[in-house]
Amino acid sequence: MFEVVAFWLKTTSKSPAARALGLIVASLLLLGSQAANAAPNWTLDPTASVITYQSVKKNTIVETNKIRNISGTLSAAGDAKVTFDLNSVDTGVDLRNVRMRFLFFETFKYPTAELTAKVDSAAFADLATKRRVKATLPFRLNLHGVDKDLEASVVVTMISDNMVSVASEAPVAVHVEDFGLLPNIDKLQQAANVTNIVPTASVSFDFVFTADGSKPAATPAAAASSADVGPVATDAAKANFSDEECLNRFAVLSRTGAIYFRPASARLDAKSRPLLTEVEGVVGKCPSLKVEVSGYTDSDGSPEANKQLSERRAQAVADALIAAGIPRNQVSSAGYGEERPVAANDTPKNKALNRRIEFSATKL
């Protein structure tokens, strides 16, 4: 920009009036550049920000859950990004947390969700004087590996000169089928023994951003007074699990259906690696328990062949855990063939449910 002005000054008329005009233009451009550079970047304050989603089961029972670990930025140019750690889902009950993580969100494959938006600065030009502005904010949500364009009615509030809140004026409806999550509703219903989970969540949020380089401001009173706002320790931060936490995780991991084999083979498919990594992490944090890997098949074929196949598949999973560093004396395997079906062997879907790997634990 300044090179263009300098070139113009050199090539234009050398009259005093022209030179003065050139200096005025250069000064205005310089001031505009400084004003743009002075516009701050903003960083989300995770201790004061909150996102909740409500789900409905049995058609009438409403449950409110939170995602506790949030990070985000808002650039001076209006580029916004907020990332949600789905492993920090908080239902208030550990077993329900694990079900939401492993069965619904499938965090072993998709550990985060991300919101991105382009904020039009013109829509908030008078925010500094009004202190509170309402607007419609289009955004893109990446969840479960799928991108979807949505929009939210938001209220933007200047809490202080260096702190701004971006909050939903009304809940945002998120339809699970848009993100390929409808089959996971079935898994939740089976695991929790509930019916009629409505496949739409109502999402509300209040994101608090602070200007980069500003002095820390007092946390808003509403957020500060609530013990369940702000980051929490996830499984990754824990050295070991309690026995109850271990049993919760083994029970839920058994229901994921995310360990795959080649047809009529005990060779693990590469698609199994995300869940195996998760299982390895859980077993490693349950040192007082011995884990049995159990294999099952559908009823196609002879009972003898099915039992042998289930034994080989269970052993393949146990071998993968041992190869990852789990002590050999902490893992065993067993195959039960077509025994103990979880569904009738009458449809391809039910047969797929019966072809499974389960994990159970006992004291060493």
N, C-alpha and C positions, 0 to 999 in steps of 0.2 A: 504494500500500500504506500509506504513512504518513498519507495523507489519511484513509483509512478508520479507522485507529487513533485519529487526532485526533478524528474525528467521534464515535467510540465513547466516548472519554474525556469529551467534552462532554455527551453525552446520557445516559450511565449514571449510577447513583447517585453522590452526592458523598461517600459515607462513606469514611473513611480506608482501609478494607480494599479497597473497590472501586477506589479511586484507585491503591493500591499494586499491585493485580492488573493494572490497565491499564498501569502503567509496566513491569511485568515482561513482559507480552505485547509491548509496543513494543520493549523491549530485545532480546527473542528474535528478533523480526522483523528488527531492525536487524543483529544478528549474523549471521542467516541470509543477508541480502542481501550483507553484506560478504564472507562466505565464498564466495558464488556469484561475486561480482565478482573475488575473489582467484584463482579457478580460471583457469589460464593458457590462452591460445591457443598453438598449436604450429605451427611451420613446418618443412617437409621440408628436410633438409640434402642437397643434390644431390651433394656431394662424398663422402658416406658411404653413399648409397642406391644400390641396384642392382635392375634387373629383367632377367631372362633368359627366353628361350623356346627350347625345343628342338623341332626338326622332324626328320622321318625321310624319307629318300629311298631309292629302290631297296629299300624295305622294311626295310633293316637299317642303313643309314648314318645316324648321328645327328649333327646339327649344332646347336651352341649359339650363339645370337646374343644381343646385348644391345641395349637402348634406353638411350642414354647421358644424354640431357637430360631430366630429370624435375623437376617442381615440384609443390608441394602444401601443403595446410593442414589442420589439425585444430582445430576451434573448441572452446572450453570447453563448448559445448552438445552436442558429439559429432558435429558435421557434418564429414565428411572428404571431401576432393577431391584427387585426384592426377592430373596431366596429363602425358602422354607425348608428346614431340616425335618423331614417326615419321621425320622427316628425319635423326634422329641414330641410326638403326639401325646397329649395328656387327657385321659378320660377320668382320671382319679383312681383307677384300679389297674394294677400291673397286668393282669391277665387280659383285660380288655385292650390295654395299650398294645400288647403283643399281637393280639388278633388284628387290630387295625393296621399295624405295621406290616406283618408278614402275610396276612390273608387278603387285606383290601389294597393297601398301597403297594405291596410287594417291594419293600424297601431294600431287599437284597439285590434287586435289579434297578430300582429307581429310588435312590435315597433322598432326592430333593425334588421340590417343585419350584418353579420360577415364574415371577410376574415381570413383564417388561412393558414400558409405556413411553410415549413421547408426549411430554407435557407442553402445551401451548402457553408460552409465557404471557401472551396477550390476554388470555383468559383470567390471569391473576395480576394484571398490571396495577390494580388499585388495592391489592391485598394489604400493603403496608399502611394504608390509611383506613380502609374498612375493617381490617383485622380478621374478617370472616367472609369467605366467598364460597358459594355453591357452584358446582359445575358437573358436567358429564365427562367422565374420563374413559376413553377407549383403552383397552390394554390387551395384551396377549398372555395367556396362561399356558405354561408347559407343565404337564402333569402326566405321569405314567408313559412318558415318551411321545406324547401327543401335544401338538400346539392347537390352541383354540382362541379365536378372537372374541372378546367379551367387552362389556362396558359396565361402569359403576357410577351411580350418583354419589358424589363425594362432597364433603364439607372440609374446606381447607381453612385452618385457623392459625393465625400468628400468636403463639403462646408468649413469645418474647421476640426481641429483634433477632435473636440467634436460634430460635426454636419454632418449628412449624409442625402442625398435626394435619395429616391427611386421613380422614375417617369416612367410612361408608355412611351415607345418609339412610340407606335402606339395604337389607341383605341382598347379596348377589346369588342368584340361583345357578348352581353348577350341576349339570346333568351327568351322571356317571357314565352313561352310555357314550357320551361324546369323547370320553378318554379311554375307551376299551375296558371299563371297570365293571360292567354289568355281571360277567361271570363271577367276579369276586364277591358280589352281594350274596350269591348262592353259598359261597364258602363261609361267609360270616354267619348266615342263617343256620347252616348245618353245625358250625362249631359252637354257636351260642344257643342253639336249640330255640330260635325265635322265628317268627314268620312275618311276612309283609314289611320288610324294610323298604321304605320309599326310596327309589333310585335317584333322588335329587337332594343335594345339601344346600342349606342356606348359609352363606359365608358373610361374616361381618369382620371389619378390621378397623384399627386405629394405629396408623404408623406415625411415629414421632421422629422427625429429622432435626439434627442440629448442624449449624453451619460449621464447616471445617475450619479449624484454627481458633474457634471461639472458646471462651472459658466454659467449663462445665456448668450447666444450669441446674437448678433444683428440679428433681423429677416431679412431674405433675402429681398432685395429691391423690387423684383417683387411682393412678397406677401404683403409687408408692404404698397405698393402704392395702393393696391386694397381694397376698403372699404367692399367688399363682400367676403372676405376671413376670416375665423375664426368663432368661436362659435356665435350663436345667441340665444336669449330667445325664448323658445317654449311656447305653450299654457299652459303647466304646471307651468311656472314661472309667468304667468300673473295673477294679482288679479281679474280683470274684463275685459270683451271684450267690444269693441264699439258696437253700434247697428248694424253697417254694418257687423262686424265680427260675431256677433250672427246670423244674417240672413244668412250669407254665410254658417255657420256650420249647421244650421237647414236644409237648402235646400239640402246640400250634404248628411247629415246623413239620410235624407229621401230616398235617392237613393241607400243605401248600400244593402238593402234586407237582413239584418243580424239580424232581429228580427223574431223568429220562434215560432210557436204554434203547438200543437198536431193537427192532422187532425180533422176538424169540431169541434174544441175545442178552448176555450179562455185561456187555461192553457199555460203559457209561458214555452218554452223549455229551458233547462239549457244552450244551445248553444247561447242564446240571451244575456247572462250576459256580455260578453266583450263590446258589443255595448251599452247596457243599462248603463254600467259604464261610457262610453264616453259621452252619452247624459246627465247623471247626472252631470258630470263635466261642460259641456257647459251651462246647465240651471242654475247651481249655480253661473256662472260667467256672467249671463245676468239678474241681479236683477231688472232691470227696465222693463222687458218684461214678458208678460204672454204667456205661450206656450200651444197651442192646439195639443193634440195627436189625429190624425185622422186615423180611420181604414177603410179598403176597402177589398172587396172580388172579386172573379171572378163571372161569371154568372151562375155557376152550382147551382141548387137548386132554391127555390122560392125567389123573391125579398124581401119578408118580412123576411124570415129566414136569408137571407144574411145580411140584415140591422141589425137585432138583434145580429148576430154573430160579425159583425164589431164593433158594440157598445161595446160589452163585451170585445173584444180584445183591443180596444183603452183604455177602463177603466182599464184593467189589466196592461197595460204599465204605465198609469197615477198613479195607485196605487203603482207600483214598484218605481216610481220616488219619490212619497211622502214618502214611507217607507225608502228611502235612505236619507231623510232629506230635500227635496225640499218643501218649504212652500205650503200648500194646495191651497192658493189663487193665486199661480203662475202657476197652471196647471189645464187644463180642458181637456175633451175628447169628441169625437163625432164619430159616425159611419155613413158611407155613403153607405154601402153595395156595390152593383155592379155598382153604379153610378161613373162617371168620370174615366172610364178605361184608362190606359196608353197604352194599346195594344189591338188588337182584341182578343176576347176569342175563338180563333180557333185552338190553339196548346197548349200542356202542358207547354211549355216555356212561351208563352204569358199569360196564365192563372196564372202562378207563379208570373209574373210581376204585375198582377192586385191584387194579394193577398199581401197587403202591409200595413205598418204603416208609416205615414208621420208626420212631425213636422212643425208647422208654429207659428209665433209669432206676437203679437200686444203689444202696449204700455199698461202698467198697469194703 
